[in-house]
């Protein structure tokens, strides 16, 4: 690397400049305050830890997204976290060891080996909430409502909620007796909604015509709230578990509607994001003009098993950098007050009082700081001057 290009950063790695950093921090504080008002306790997890602990119970995708390094103290392999949810599950299962429901939240960076999509960061700032220890749908309803309230709190426009259930696919695959390879191929085709590939795979792997038809219809069951009625007709001959899963989806949707009147809600029954560890309902929110989910989550009951204490759990997370770009919340810094570089006790006391009251006060360290151009750079629209009655704030 030459001296001329030392300012270049790796693809997907970005600096956050003051204006955007101020907005990110403002949103982070508002979101964490919201989580706290719902009873979610903040945790901070390690940036790096031993690989065999970090990837316990994780998916192959998460393994590929994790940077690996060698610990110079022990010689063991370590990983830089690519997800925070498994770490939070360990805190609940191993460190807190509480009996009742536990509500935890976080806001921190993770690191990915590759971007997860076009124009996405490899160092997203994840904000999320997890609820452990409650099996009923009330847990999922609470988290969906909290996620939607978070988006309202930071004024993300035109938000649409989509519900799904990975249990539908899992139940039908088990009934069809698909092996792991065929299941993975079908999973991939469903995520791409590649109808021709789905039909071809099913013809070659599923003998039961009824199950073949149901798995084929799964990819087309997405859209408005008529989807559930269509699904009940499509799966009338499915195992009883499928009907219970549809009932669960309907109950959750009804509860969400009661709590959030006027919400825009739809379904995608072939949405299998997080299939490797989600065990039930999945949910995601979208905003008009943004092609990917802006916040997503679901039920993940099995994640704590490898930490010695499996507990029912549900949660969601989002990339605060994405939310910041979409948020219409006005977060511009308030203009500052310019103060002279003087050790006068009265001035120092006045500066301290102004800062304690929430004002930004910047000391002019040189004559150049007290020029119109610097006033603009420093965002100063007032100054402190000495008058007969002491140090006073006047307009520039």
Secondary structure as UniProt FT lines:
FT   HELIX           3..5
FT   TURN            6..7
FT   TURN            11..12
FT   HELIX           18..37
FT   TURN            38..39
FT   STRAND          41..42
FT   STRAND          48..50
FT   HELIX           51..54
FT   TURN            55..57
FT   HELIX           60..65
FT   STRAND          67..70
FT   TURN            72..74
FT   STRAND          77..80
FT   HELIX           85..90
FT   HELIX           91..96
FT   STRAND          102..109
FT   TURN            118..119
FT   STRAND          125..132
FT   HELIX           137..153
FT   TURN            154..155
FT   STRAND          159..165
FT   HELIX           166..176
FT   HELIX           180..192
FT   HELIX           195..205
FT   HELIX           209..218
FT   TURN            219..220
FT   STRAND          222..223
FT   TURN            225..226
FT   HELIX           227..234
FT   TURN            235..237
FT   HELIX           240..259
FT   TURN            261..262
FT   STRAND          265..268
FT   TURN            269..270
FT   TURN            273..277
FT   STRAND          281..287
FT   TURN            288..289
FT   STRAND          295..299
FT   TURN            301..304
FT   HELIX           305..307
FT   STRAND          313..319
FT   HELIX           320..326
FT   STRAND          336..340
FT   HELIX           345..356
FT   TURN            357..358
FT   STRAND          361..364
FT   HELIX           367..370
FT   HELIX           372..378
FT   STRAND          380..387
FT   TURN            388..389
FT   STRAND          390..395
//
